């Protein structure tokens, strides 16, 4: 950063050059605001000294007072921003806690998983919510034997993740059934033992 030397009487040109030099320097928003505020206050108080409305000692006092006040004000503004962010987060958490249970609490589900843990998908039809969506799966049939490693392979967007989300009951399907050891997952199997 290069600042040209100016005559003492040409204070406006000097601050103009300082502002041009600072505009080319990369700095954080807070740092740039602090520098810019300091320059503006210095310019106004120096102009008042030159015009005879303020003494040089008064200018130094203004600089000192502004310097002492700016840091607590910035801290207060930062605290207010943090408070607002925390308030929004708490409101969102309360929405989650106050939402209805996904499982019907009055219904008896299987809590203990049986020995045979085969998973079978029969004639499953599923489409994402919204008007005009074509079915992702139309009469899909799959069998996942217990104790075996099963790979679901396909291109991007073919429905691999959707199958897993259907098994975990993130989505409800239109037709067909997902059986877990001959029990339908939506009707009889609780989701909590799976998590």
N, C-alpha and C positions, 0 to 999 in steps of 0.2 A: 504494500500500500504506500503510495507516494503522495505527499501533500505539498503543494507549492507554497512557498513563503509569501506572505502578503504584508502589506503595510499595516500598522496597528489601527489606523483609521478606517480601513476597509474590512470591518469585522463581518459584514454580511457575506462578502466574497469568500472569506476564510471558511465560514461555516458551510457555505454552499459547496466548496471543494471537499470538506470533510464528509458531508452527506453523500456526495458522489463516490468518494473513496469507500465509504462504508457499504454502499449498495453493491459493490463488487465483491465484498467479503461474505463468505458463507458462515452463518452462525445460527444457533437455535433461535426459535421465536422469542423466548423469554429474554435471552441475551440481547438480541437485536432491539427489543422493546426497551430494555433498560438503557442501552447505549443511546437510542434515539431520544428517550425522555431526558437523559442527562444533557444531551446536546441542546435540546429545545430549551430546557430550564437555564442552562448556561448562556445561551443566546439572549433570552429575554432579560435575564438579570444583568448581563454585560451591556445590553442596549440601554437598560435603565440607568446604569452607572455612567455611560457615555452621555446620555441626555440630562444627567444631573438629578434624576429622581431618586437615586439610591447611592449610598457610599460603597466604597470597595469592601469595607468590613461587613456591611449589610449583605452584599453579594456573597461573601464567604459564608455568612450565617445561613442564608437561603440554601446554598449548596449543601452545607452540613445537615440542616434540618431535613431537606428532601432525601438525602442519602440515608439518614436514620429512619425515616418513615417508610421508605419504599420497600425495604425488606420485610417488615411485619405485614404490610398490606399485601405483598405477593404471597406470603405464607398463608394469610387469611383467605385469599382467593383460591389458592391450591387446596386448602382444607374444604372450602365450599364445594369445589369440583369433586373432591373425593367423597364428601358427604352425599352429593347428588348421585354419584355412581353407586354408592353403597345402598342408598334408598331404592334405586331402580332394581338392584340385585335382590334386595329383600322382598320387594313386591313380586318379583318373578318367582322366588322361592315359595312365597305364600300361595301363589296361584297353584303351584305344583302340589303343595301339601293339602290344599283345600279341594283339589280335584277328586272326583269319585273314584272309588276302587275299581280296578279293571276286572277283578273277579267278583262274582256275586257272593257276598259274605254269608248269605243264608243257605247257599247250596253246599252240599257235601261233595268235595273233590277227593280224588285219590292223593294222599300225601306221601305214602311210601311207594317207591318204584318197585314193580315186581321183578322176578328173576329174568324172565324172557323180555327183552327190551327191543324187539323189532319195531321199526317204524314203517308204515305203509301209507302211501298216498293213492287214493282211488278216485278216478274220474273227476279230478279237481279242475274247476274253472275259476279263474281269478282275473280281475281287471282293477286297475288303479281307479281311485275315486275321481269323478269328474264326468262331464257330459261328452259323449262321443268317443270315449276311450275303447279301443279294441281289447279283447281279452289277451292277457299275457300268456296264460295257460288255458287251453281248451281241452278238457277231459284228459288231464295228465295222470299217468300211473307210474309210480316209483315204489321200490322196496329197498329199505336200508336194513340189512340183517344185523342182529346184535353181535358184538365182538369182532366185526369186520371193519376194515378201513374202506370207506366209500368216497371216491373222488367225484365231484360235480364239475365237469369240464364243459366249456363253451366260450363263444366269442363274447366280447363286451356287449352288455345289454341283452343277453339271451335269457336272463332270469335266475342266475345262480344265487345271488344274494336274496332275491325275492323268495326263493324256496326256503332259505334259512329263516327269513323273517316270518314266513307263514308257519314254519315249525315252532318258532318261539312265540307265536300268536301276536306279533306286532300288527298283522293285518287279518281281517276276516275274509274268508273266501265265499264265493257265490254258491257254488254247487260242489258236490263230491264230499269226500271226508278224508281226514288225516287220522290214521289209527296208530295208537301206541299200545302195543301188546293187546290188540283187539278192543281197546277202549278208544272212543273218539276223543281226541285231544280237547276240542272246544267244550265238550259236555262233561267229561269226567276227570280229566287230569289237571291238577293244580299247576300253575306256572311257577310258584315259588321254589319247589324242589329242583327245577331246572336251572335256576339262577345261581 
